[in-house]
Amino acid sequence: MELVMRSLLSFIASILMTILVTEALADRIFFSLFVGIPAGILTFIATFVFLGLKKDMQNEKPDK
């Protein structure tokens, strides 16, 4: 279930980033979608890794 949630959150973040980058560069670059798609893919990877590391850090127990 956690994997599905991480994937879903990463997918939503990637879609938002793709739209934001594409719209921000629409006036300057004709093919702004070609910049927005890689930005969305990088966002997906970064978010997925970050959430995985965060989960791993929460699962570690401090030594006493």
N, C-alpha and C positions, 0 to 999 in steps of 0.2 A: 504494500500500500504506500509506503514511503517513497518508493521508486516512482510510482505513478504520480504522486503529488509533486515530487521534484521535477519530473518531466513536464507536467502540466504547467507549473510555475515558470519553468525555463522557456517553454513554448510561448506563453503569454508575454513574457519579457522580450523574447526575440521578435514577435510580431509588432509589439509597440515600438521597439527600437528601429525596425525596418521602416515602419510608417513615419516615424519622426525624422530619421535621416533622409528618407526619400523626399518628404515634404520640405525639409529645411534646404535641400540642395536643388529643388525643382527649378528655381529661377536661374541658377548658375550653371547647372550641368543638365544637358538634354536627357541623357540616359542616367538619371539620378537613381533609378532602381538598381542599376548595376553596382552602385556604391552601397545602397541600403540593404540589399540582400546579404552581402558578406558581413556587414555590421550586425545584422540580425543573427547570423550564424555564430559569430564570435560572442555575441551576448548570450545566446543559448548555452554555449560551451562554458563560458565564465560563470553564469548563474548556476548551472548544473554542478560544476566543480565546487563552487562556494557553498552551496547547500549541502553537498556531500561532506565537505570538510567540517562544516558547522555541526552536522549530525555526529561525526566521528569525535569531535571535541567534547560534545555533550555526553557521549557514551563513556568517555574515559573517566575513571574514578581517581581522585587524588590519593597519593600515598600518605599514610599516617603512621 
